[in-house]
Amino acid sequence: MRVLLVEDDEPVAESLRRGLLRYGFTVEWASTGTAALAVTEAYDLVLLDLGLPDTDGLDVCRELRRRGDVPIIVISARSDETDRVVGLEIGADDYVSKPFGVREVIARIRAVMRRVQPAQKAAAGPDRYGSRLLVDRKAARVRLDGAEVALTPKEYDLLAFLTEEPGALMSREQIMEAVWDANWFGPTKTLDVHVAALRRKLAGAVVIETVRGVGFRLVLTESTDAG
């Protein structure tokens, strides 16, 4: 996933960049509004500081929203409610006030993408994984060999997250933040319980590999026919 980071403070930008890279994101950094608007490569989300040296970040937000529907998260030292409201009204999807931790930003990114991606995927119809497994994100339903699989809400959320990138290694921390709660600091045994349930209910269609000390990887037992 590619993130456009628009931040003029180099230490803040570098800290965010390192944190995003650790979580598997690709980062394009722009230190001015002009540079941000000149980026031609496609990106999946924008982290936008309002206090830019050459232009007001709100104007950059407005222009980015005019150009398309890419998700925008404002990151700013401006904690005034007016700025927050204006930012959201002109198209920002979320607003994070400085100072903040990288974990909070990652959690906000995942929350925004969870809101955005179901709509994008629903427009394309259900996703098929191999010839046996079908995930309908619009209806939040899963079918195996044509028959609906009874999943709990968290089992479905876990499967939906792991199938976003089949074959990718997801750490326990990434999964807990995305599926459970950004502020989850307790034991992750519940994750193992839900993984075991998915393995049992989807046996033969997918394999959820355990990478000891790291996390899990979902692997299709057949090639994906469509997506």
Backbone as CSV, one residue per row, in Angstrom:
resi,resn,N_x,N_y,N_z,CA_x,CA_y,CA_z,C_x,C_y,C_z
1,MET,0.849,-1.194,0.000,0.000,0.000,0.000,0.884,1.243,0.000
2,ARG,0.613,2.159,-0.898,1.448,3.345,-1.080,0.815,4.562,-0.390
3,VAL,1.622,5.238,0.451,1.154,6.400,1.203,1.923,7.636,0.761
4,LEU,1.199,8.725,0.493,1.823,10.025,0.234,1.851,10.782,1.553
5,LEU,3.051,11.047,2.054,3.241,11.753,3.323,3.623,13.193,3.032
6,VAL,2.763,14.120,3.424,3.002,15.550,3.180,3.284,16.207,4.532
7,GLU,4.567,16.438,4.795,5.000,16.933,6.104,6.314,17.689,5.934
8,ASP,6.374,18.946,6.412,7.584,19.753,6.216,8.621,19.549,7.314
9,ASP,8.213,19.021,8.462,9.134,18.800,9.571,9.870,17.468,9.333
10,GLU,11.152,17.554,8.986,11.884,16.351,8.578,11.960,15.286,9.660
11,PRO,12.253,15.620,10.936,12.283,14.575,11.967,10.936,13.864,12.127
12,VAL,9.838,14.632,12.078,8.511,14.025,12.175,8.263,13.126,10.970
13,ALA,8.606,13.625,9.786,8.397,12.862,8.557,9.210,11.570,8.570
14,GLU,10.464,11.650,9.034,11.329,10.477,9.040,10.822,9.436,10.044
15,SER,10.349,9.902,11.201,9.799,8.988,12.196,8.573,8.269,11.645
16,LEU,7.686,9.023,10.998,6.499,8.426,10.400,6.873,7.468,9.275
17,ARG,7.829,7.890,8.452,8.247,7.059,7.329,8.783,5.710,7.816
18,ARG,9.644,5.743,8.837,10.198,4.500,9.373,9.094,3.605,9.942
19,GLY,8.153,4.234,10.665,7.057,3.468,11.235,6.187,2.827,10.172
20,LEU,5.884,3.577,9.127,5.057,3.051,8.037,5.771,1.916,7.308
21,LEU,7.067,2.075,7.092,7.842,1.022,6.417,7.834,-0.263,7.239
22,ARG,7.908,-0.119,8.564,7.896,-1.301,9.441,6.610,-2.095,9.282
23,TYR,5.530,-1.388,8.986,4.226,-2.040,8.838,3.935,-2.425,7.384
24,GLY,4.933,-2.321,6.522,4.772,-2.801,5.154,4.269,-1.793,4.146
25,PHE,4.178,-0.509,4.525,3.722,0.512,3.598,4.891,1.022,2.747
26,THR,4.572,1.493,1.561,5.531,2.224,0.734,5.226,3.704,0.909
27,VAL,6.258,4.527,1.089,6.045,5.934,1.430,6.687,6.868,0.412
28,GLU,5.904,7.815,-0.066,6.399,8.917,-0.896,6.312,10.174,-0.041
29,TRP,7.429,10.849,0.174,7.447,12.019,1.048,7.503,13.309,0.237
30,ALA,6.614,14.249,0.579,6.618,15.592,-0.008,6.658,16.589,1.141
31,SER,7.586,17.551,1.081,7.754,18.495,2.191,6.993,19.800,1.989
32,THR,6.367,19.968,0.830,5.574,21.182,0.563,4.266,20.806,-0.118
33,GLY,3.324,21.725,-0.081,2.064,21.494,-0.763,2.248,21.402,-2.263
34,THR,3.137,22.252,-2.799,3.401,22.243,-4.236,3.953,20.901,-4.680
35,ALA,4.892,20.366,-3.897,5.479,19.068,-4.230,4.435,17.960,-4.147
36,ALA,3.561,18.062,-3.168,2.522,17.041,-3.008,1.589,17.014,-4.211
37,LEU,1.190,18.188,-4.656,0.249,18.268,-5.775,0.914,17.919,-7.099
38,ALA,2.243,17.893,-7.119,2.972,17.576,-8.344,3.272,16.082,-8.475
39,VAL,3.009,15.307,-7.413,3.269,13.868,-7.456,2.359,13.220,-8.498
40,THR,2.974,12.447,-9.387,2.191,11.828,-10.470,1.932,10.344,-10.233
41,GLU,2.754,9.709,-9.366,2.551,8.289,-9.098,1.258,8.072,-8.318
42,ALA,0.630,6.937,-8.557,-0.610,6.621,-7.839,-0.290,6.277,-6.381
43,TYR,-1.180,6.660,-5.475,-1.030,6.322,-4.069,-2.406,5.987,-3.498
44,ASP,-2.380,5.247,-2.383,-3.634,4.735,-1.817,-4.201,5.607,-0.713
45,LEU,-3.348,6.434,-0.096,-3.796,7.263,1.027,-2.829,8.424,1.202
46,VAL,-3.338,9.551,1.722,-2.513,10.737,1.972,-2.516,11.058,3.464
47,LEU,-1.316,11.254,4.020,-1.166,11.817,5.361,-0.743,13.265,5.160
48,LEU,-1.568,14.200,5.587,-1.381,15.603,5.225,-1.260,16.507,6.440
49,ASP,-0.098,17.163,6.553,0.098,18.180,7.593,-0.515,19.486,7.102
50,LEU,-1.144,20.229,7.993,-1.753,21.501,7.594,-0.752,22.654,7.585
51,GLY,0.276,22.569,8.443,1.224,23.675,8.573,2.367,23.583,7.584
52,LEU,2.086,23.738,6.312,3.112,23.632,5.269,3.748,24.998,5.002
53,PRO,4.994,25.035,4.543,5.703,26.312,4.391,5.238,27.160,3.215
54,ASP,4.650,26.540,2.198,4.329,27.299,0.986,2.839,27.541,0.778
55,THR,1.997,26.758,1.443,0.551,26.920,1.248,-0.179,26.304,2.423
56,ASP,-1.414,26.696,2.624,-2.210,26.129,3.704,-2.587,24.696,3.360
57,GLY,-2.358,23.791,4.301,-2.684,22.394,4.067,-4.153,22.164,3.744
58,LEU,-5.016,23.039,4.240,-6.442,22.911,3.925,-6.690,23.095,2.432
59,ASP,-5.912,23.993,1.798,-6.051,24.194,0.354,-5.568,22.967,-0.406
60,VAL,-4.506,22.338,0.103,-4.008,21.117,-0.519,-5.052,20.008,-0.387
61,CYS,-5.654,19.911,0.784,-6.705,18.924,1.021,-7.868,19.132,0.052
62,ARG,-8.261,20.370,-0.094,-9.382,20.695,-0.986,-9.071,20.299,-2.431
63,GLU,-7.831,20.571,-2.862,-7.440,20.259,-4.235,-7.333,18.748,-4.456
64,LEU,-6.769,18.044,-3.474,-6.675,16.589,-3.594,-8.061,15.962,-3.683
65,ARG,-8.985,16.480,-2.874,-10.342,15.936,-2.911,-11.023,16.264,-4.243
66,ARG,-10.732,17.436,-4.798,-11.313,17.795,-6.106,-10.837,16.837,-7.194
67,ARG,-9.593,16.377,-7.055,-9.008,15.502,-8.073,-9.513,14.061,-8.001
68,GLY,-9.939,13.633,-6.822,-10.376,12.244,-6.708,-10.814,11.891,-5.306
69,ASP,-10.985,10.595,-5.058,-11.534,10.146,-3.774,-10.501,9.416,-2.920
70,VAL,-9.205,9.690,-3.149,-8.173,9.050,-2.328,-8.388,9.416,-0.855
71,PRO,-8.297,8.462,0.059,-8.475,8.771,1.487,-7.409,9.753,1.979
72,ILE,-7.826,10.716,2.806,-6.924,11.740,3.338,-7.052,11.775,4.855
73,ILE,-5.917,11.633,5.542,-5.882,11.799,6.993,-5.030,13.022,7.296
74,VAL,-5.614,14.006,7.948,-4.891,15.220,8.328,-4.107,14.945,9.606
75,ILE,-2.822,15.335,9.595,-1.990,15.249,10.803,-1.495,16.659,11.084
76,SER,-1.862,17.222,12.221,-1.560,18.628,12.426,-1.396,18.986,13.892
77,ALA,-0.589,20.022,14.122,-0.434,20.560,15.473,-1.602,21.470,15.817
78,ARG,-2.396,21.799,14.808,-3.572,22.628,15.049,-4.650,21.772,15.718
79,SER,-4.895,22.065,16.968,-5.899,21.275,17.683,-7.223,22.023,17.804
80,ASP,-7.280,23.221,17.200,-8.497,24.025,17.262,-9.651,23.286,16.584
81,GLU,-10.807,23.318,17.223,-11.954,22.581,16.693,-12.355,23.079,15.313
82,THR,-12.191,24.387,15.063,-12.572,24.938,13.764,-11.774,24.301,12.642
83,ASP,-10.447,24.184,12.833,-9.609,23.558,11.810,-10.011,22.108,11.597
84,ARG,-10.295,21.436,12.692,-10.696,20.027,12.597,-11.987,19.892,11.785
85,VAL,-12.954,20.719,12.104,-14.245,20.667,11.409,-14.083,21.025,9.937
86,VAL,-13.334,22.095,9.671,-13.134,22.524,8.280,-12.439,21.427,7.484
87,GLY,-11.394,20.839,8.084,-10.682,19.775,7.389,-11.597,18.626,7.007
88,LEU,-12.443,18.210,7.932,-13.365,17.110,7.655,-14.424,17.517,6.639
89,GLU,-14.860,18.763,6.709,-15.911,19.215,5.795,-15.426,19.342,4.354
90,ILE,-14.142,19.658,4.160,-13.649,19.817,2.785,-13.114,18.512,2.201
91,GLY,-13.235,17.432,2.971,-12.936,16.146,2.364,-11.997,15.213,3.091
92,ALA,-11.389,15.652,4.205,-10.514,14.742,4.951,-11.350,13.622,5.562
93,ASP,-10.762,12.433,5.623,-11.470,11.277,6.175,-11.247,11.129,7.676
94,ASP,-10.152,11.713,8.176,-9.860,11.648,9.606,-8.886,12.771,9.936
95,TYR,-8.714,13.032,11.239,-7.887,14.148,11.695,-7.161,13.707,12.956
96,VAL,-5.827,13.733,12.915,-5.021,13.333,14.057,-4.214,14.534,14.533
97,SER,-4.334,14.874,15.804,-3.622,16.029,16.352,-2.245,15.624,16.872
98,LYS,-1.243,16.454,16.593,0.096,16.256,17.149,0.084,16.676,18.617
99,PRO,0.902,16.059,19.478,1.773,14.921,19.160,0.989,13.622,19.093
100,PHE,1.473,12.693,18.307,0.808,11.402,18.182,1.870,10.315,18.074
101,GLY,1.470,9.085,18.318,2.364,7.949,18.167,2.146,7.287,16.820
102,VAL,3.176,6.609,16.336,3.063,5.921,15.049,1.953,4.874,15.100
103,ARG,1.830,4.190,16.253,0.768,3.174,16.374,-0.613,3.781,16.147
104,GLU,-0.828,4.988,16.672,-2.125,5.628,16.484,-2.369,5.933,15.011
105,VAL,-1.334,6.442,14.323,-1.484,6.762,12.903,-1.774,5.506,12.096
106,ILE,-1.058,4.428,12.381,-1.285,3.164,11.679,-2.719,2.692,11.896
107,ALA,-3.183,2.796,13.141,-4.553,2.371,13.453,-5.571,3.218,12.697
108,ARG,-5.319,4.530,12.631,-6.235,5.415,11.889,-6.237,5.056,10.401
109,ILE,-5.055,4.760,9.850,-4.968,4.374,8.437,-5.804,3.134,8.184
110,ARG,-5.625,2.133,9.035,-6.350,0.882,8.833,-7.853,1.077,8.982
111,ALA,-8.254,1.929,9.930,-9.684,2.184,10.118,-10.279,2.872,8.894
112,VAL,-9.561,3.857,8.369,-10.045,4.570,7.175,-10.114,3.614,5.979
113,MET,-9.077,2.788,5.802,-9.067,1.881,4.663,-10.147,0.816,4.779
114,ARG,-10.460,0.411,6.012,-11.556,-0.558,6.179,-12.884,0.059,5.761
115,ARG,-13.037,1.365,5.999,-14.283,2.029,5.579,-14.336,2.198,4.070
116,VAL,-13.193,2.456,3.480,-13.143,2.758,2.046,-13.162,1.489,1.202
117,GLN,-12.377,0.483,1.580,-12.201,-0.696,0.739,-13.459,-1.529,0.531
118,PRO,-14.314,-1.700,1.555,-15.531,-2.477,1.277,-16.364,-1.879,0.157
119,ALA,-16.450,-0.546,0.106,-17.223,0.103,-0.954,-16.578,-0.139,-2.312
120,GLN,-15.236,-0.067,-2.352,-14.532,-0.302,-3.607,-14.706,-1.740,-4.057
121,LYS,-14.567,-2.689,-3.128,-14.673,-4.091,-3.486,-16.106,-4.470,-3.822
122,ALA,-17.071,-3.863,-3.127,-18.474,-4.187,-3.396,-18.848,-3.820,-4.813
123,ALA,-18.278,-2.709,-5.299,-18.575,-2.270,-6.658,-18.098,-3.305,-7.673
124,ALA,-17.052,-4.051,-7.328,-16.502,-5.046,-8.235,-17.136,-6.418,-8.027
125,GLY,-18.002,-6.545,-7.025,-18.646,-7.814,-6.749,-17.839,-8.655,-5.777
126,PRO,-18.341,-9.838,-5.439,-17.645,-10.713,-4.486,-16.265,-11.122,-5.006
127,ASP,-15.357,-11.383,-4.083,-14.010,-11.827,-4.434,-13.945,-13.339,-4.349
128,ARG,-13.385,-13.945,-5.388,-13.239,-15.399,-5.410,-11.783,-15.757,-5.159
129,TYR,-11.571,-16.707,-4.259,-10.230,-17.176,-3.933,-10.158,-18.662,-4.288
130,GLY,-9.486,-18.952,-5.392,-9.511,-20.301,-5.913,-10.888,-20.605,-6.483
131,SER,-11.227,-21.868,-6.584,-12.535,-22.246,-7.144,-13.573,-22.506,-6.071
132,ARG,-13.143,-22.495,-4.793,-14.053,-22.923,-3.729,-14.531,-21.814,-2.812
133,LEU,-13.697,-20.791,-2.589,-13.996,-19.775,-1.568,-14.433,-18.464,-2.204
134,LEU,-15.550,-17.934,-1.695,-16.089,-16.661,-2.171,-16.327,-15.755,-0.965
135,VAL,-15.768,-14.532,-1.008,-15.961,-13.554,0.067,-16.739,-12.374,-0.497
136,ASP,-17.959,-12.192,0.009,-18.811,-11.082,-0.411,-18.709,-9.987,0.638
137,ARG,-17.861,-8.997,0.381,-17.623,-7.950,1.372,-18.811,-7.010,1.528
138,LYS,-19.620,-6.889,0.512,-20.800,-6.019,0.623,-21.813,-6.608,1.597
139,ALA,-22.011,-7.914,1.514,-22.984,-8.587,2.386,-22.336,-9.168,3.633
140,ALA,-20.995,-9.106,3.698,-20.241,-9.702,4.816,-20.596,-11.183,4.954
141,ARG,-20.532,-11.886,3.824,-20.836,-13.312,3.816,-19.726,-14.079,3.115
142,VAL,-19.566,-15.328,3.522,-18.531,-16.193,2.952,-19.188,-17.487,2.494
143,ARG,-18.817,-17.930,1.299,-19.347,-19.189,0.772,-18.198,-20.131,0.426
144,LEU,-18.388,-21.390,0.754,-17.424,-22.439,0.444,-18.154,-23.506,-0.362
145,ASP,-17.685,-23.730,-1.584,-18.347,-24.668,-2.501,-19.823,-24.309,-2.679
146,GLY,-20.120,-23.006,-2.664,-21.482,-22.537,-2.902,-22.357,-22.447,-1.671
147,ALA,-21.923,-23.059,-0.584,-22.724,-23.042,0.650,-22.184,-21.979,1.600
148,GLU,-23.092,-21.251,2.234,-22.663,-20.198,3.144,-21.999,-20.789,4.389
149,VAL,-20.884,-20.171,4.787,-20.152,-20.610,5.977,-20.566,-19.727,7.152
150,ALA,-20.954,-20.336,8.245,-21.368,-19.583,9.431,-20.122,-19.100,10.177
151,LEU,-19.849,-17.797,10.093,-18.719,-17.206,10.792,-19.211,-16.188,11.808
152,THR,-18.518,-16.094,12.928,-18.814,-15.022,13.873,-18.325,-13.710,13.267
153,PRO,-18.791,-12.560,13.764,-18.330,-11.277,13.204,-16.809,-11.140,13.193
154,LYS,-16.135,-11.546,14.272,-14.681,-11.417,14.317,-13.990,-12.424,13.411
155,GLU,-14.558,-13.609,13.257,-13.994,-14.569,12.312,-14.065,-14.010,10.898
156,TYR,-15.197,-13.379,10.579,-15.325,-12.772,9.245,-14.317,-11.635,9.072
157,ASP,-14.207,-10.758,10.075,-13.269,-9.640,9.992,-11.839,-10.130,9.802
158,LEU,-11.480,-11.191,10.508,-10.133,-11.753,10.404,-9.894,-12.312,8.999
159,LEU,-10.864,-13.053,8.488,-10.723,-13.604,7.134,-10.645,-12.482,6.096
160,ALA,-11.501,-11.473,6.244,-11.498,-10.359,5.292,-10.145,-9.653,5.295
161,PHE,-9.543,-9.519,6.483,-8.240,-8.855,6.577,-7.145,-9.703,5.939
162,LEU,-7.120,-10.991,6.259,-6.062,-11.859,5.737,-6.164,-12.047,4.227
163,THR,-7.387,-12.009,3.688,-7.546,-12.194,2.243,-7.309,-10.922,1.442
164,GLU,-7.078,-9.807,2.136,-6.728,-8.589,1.403,-5.407,-8.771,0.669
165,GLU,-4.496,-9.533,1.275,-3.196,-9.788,0.654,-2.807,-11.250,0.868
166,PRO,-3.375,-12.150,0.075,-3.015,-13.563,0.222,-1.508,-13.754,0.045
167,GLY,-0.921,-14.548,0.927,0.511,-14.806,0.841,1.365,-13.857,1.655
168,ALA,0.787,-12.725,2.076,1.547,-11.740,2.847,1.601,-12.150,4.318
169,LEU,2.756,-11.967,4.934,2.913,-12.262,6.360,2.374,-11.099,7.176
170,MET,1.411,-11.382,8.040,0.816,-10.366,8.904,1.242,-10.633,10.345
171,SER,1.809,-9.632,10.995,2.234,-9.815,12.378,1.012,-9.849,13.291
172,ARG,1.203,-10.412,14.479,0.118,-10.432,15.460,-0.343,-9.002,15.766
173,GLU,0.621,-8.095,15.881,0.275,-6.712,16.200,-0.573,-6.087,15.106
174,GLN,-0.199,-6.306,13.851,-0.986,-5.774,12.733,-2.413,-6.307,12.770
175,ILE,-2.542,-7.613,12.991,-3.872,-8.227,12.980,-4.721,-7.729,14.140
176,MET,-4.122,-7.654,15.337,-4.889,-7.206,16.496,-5.365,-5.771,16.319
177,GLU,-4.509,-4.911,15.758,-4.899,-3.513,15.557,-5.992,-3.393,14.505
178,ALA,-5.892,-4.197,13.448,-6.844,-4.081,12.344,-8.191,-4.724,12.659
179,VAL,-8.169,-5.876,13.331,-9.396,-6.652,13.519,-10.039,-6.410,14.877
180,TRP,-9.225,-6.201,15.891,-9.788,-6.002,17.226,-9.809,-4.529,17.609
181,ASP,-8.722,-4.005,18.118,-8.774,-2.637,18.609,-7.377,-2.042,18.559
182,ALA,-7.307,-0.764,18.174,-6.013,-0.085,18.075,-5.303,-0.037,19.419
183,ASN,-6.068,-0.068,20.497,-5.476,0.062,21.831,-5.404,-1.275,22.568
184,TRP,-5.428,-2.377,21.805,-5.393,-3.697,22.419,-3.994,-3.967,22.959
185,PHE,-3.876,-4.142,24.248,-2.577,-4.420,24.842,-2.575,-5.729,25.626
186,GLY,-3.669,-6.458,25.579,-3.779,-7.692,26.348,-3.189,-8.875,25.602
187,PRO,-3.418,-10.081,26.111,-2.905,-11.283,25.447,-3.580,-11.487,24.096
188,THR,-2.860,-12.144,23.191,-3.401,-12.342,21.840,-3.916,-13.763,21.640
189,LYS,-4.185,-14.462,22.736,-4.689,-15.834,22.641,-5.989,-15.885,21.851
190,THR,-6.806,-14.854,21.964,-8.071,-14.830,21.222,-7.827,-14.928,19.720
191,LEU,-6.698,-14.381,19.250,-6.354,-14.484,17.828,-6.139,-15.935,17.434
192,ASP,-5.419,-16.683,18.264,-5.173,-18.100,17.977,-6.477,-18.891,17.915
193,VAL,-7.399,-18.545,18.799,-8.702,-19.228,18.822,-9.452,-18.977,17.510
194,HIS,-9.429,-17.734,17.040,-10.151,-17.397,15.807,-9.469,-17.995,14.575
195,VAL,-8.144,-18.032,14.583,-7.420,-18.668,13.476,-7.776,-20.153,13.415
196,ALA,-7.809,-20.811,14.574,-8.153,-22.232,14.619,-9.561,-22.471,14.069
197,ALA,-10.479,-21.563,14.390,-11.856,-21.703,13.897,-11.910,-21.577,12.377
198,LEU,-11.169,-20.618,11.823,-11.149,-20.446,10.370,-10.511,-21.658,9.691
199,ARG,-9.449,-22.174,10.281,-8.806,-23.364,9.704,-9.791,-24.524,9.631
200,ARG,-10.574,-24.671,10.679,-11.541,-25.770,10.735,-12.675,-25.569,9.726
201,LYS,-13.180,-24.347,9.649,-14.352,-24.088,8.795,-13.999,-23.984,7.318
202,LEU,-12.740,-23.634,7.020,-12.343,-23.443,5.617,-11.297,-24.465,5.187
203,ALA,-11.246,-25.584,5.866,-10.247,-26.624,5.573,-10.298,-27.024,4.104
204,GLY,-9.132,-27.038,3.476,-9.034,-27.447,2.077,-9.104,-26.305,1.098
205,ALA,-9.670,-25.171,1.506,-9.791,-24.022,0.603,-8.640,-23.046,0.799
206,VAL,-8.262,-22.832,2.061,-7.134,-21.958,2.371,-6.315,-22.592,3.489
207,VAL,-5.075,-22.196,3.566,-4.208,-22.611,4.661,-3.738,-21.351,5.374
208,ILE,-3.895,-21.320,6.684,-3.383,-20.191,7.465,-2.140,-20.685,8.195
209,GLU,-0.994,-20.262,7.679,0.279,-20.717,8.230,0.659,-19.894,9.454
210,THR,1.205,-20.546,10.449,1.743,-19.869,11.622,3.239,-19.640,11.407
211,VAL,3.669,-18.394,11.541,5.093,-18.071,11.497,5.490,-17.766,12.934
212,ARG,6.146,-18.702,13.556,6.403,-18.644,14.992,7.116,-17.343,15.391
213,GLY,6.561,-16.684,16.391,7.148,-15.457,16.901,6.820,-14.221,16.094
214,VAL,6.086,-14.404,15.000,5.764,-13.245,14.142,4.258,-13.091,13.965
215,GLY,3.650,-14.047,13.261,2.223,-13.904,12.998,1.702,-15.002,12.097
216,PHE,0.868,-14.616,11.098,0.193,-15.600,10.258,0.232,-15.170,8.791
217,ARG,0.123,-16.175,7.940,0.081,-15.945,6.497,-1.021,-16.815,5.908
218,LEU,-1.934,-16.201,5.154,-2.990,-16.966,4.492,-2.522,-17.352,3.089
219,VAL,-2.608,-18.627,2.795,-2.169,-19.144,1.501,-3.331,-19.877,0.845
220,LEU,-3.563,-19.596,-0.424,-4.622,-20.284,-1.155,-4.123,-21.663,-1.568
221,THR,-4.985,-22.637,-1.498,-4.594,-23.978,-1.910,-4.705,-24.143,-3.420
222,GLU,-5.397,-23.161,-4.063,-5.495,-23.154,-5.510,-5.205,-21.742,-5.969
223,SER,-4.966,-21.541,-7.246,-4.762,-20.190,-7.780,-6.078,-19.452,-7.785
224,THR,-6.003,-18.113,-7.640,-7.197,-17.289,-7.619,-7.726,-17.111,-9.032
225,ASP,-9.007,-17.421,-9.230,-9.600,-17.294,-10.562,-9.978,-15.871,-10.882
226,ALA,-10.452,-15.144,-9.867,-10.901,-13.764,-10.096,-10.794,-13.004,-8.808
227,GLY,-10.867,-11.689,-8.899,-10.793,-10.885,-7.694,-11.414,-9.560,-7.904
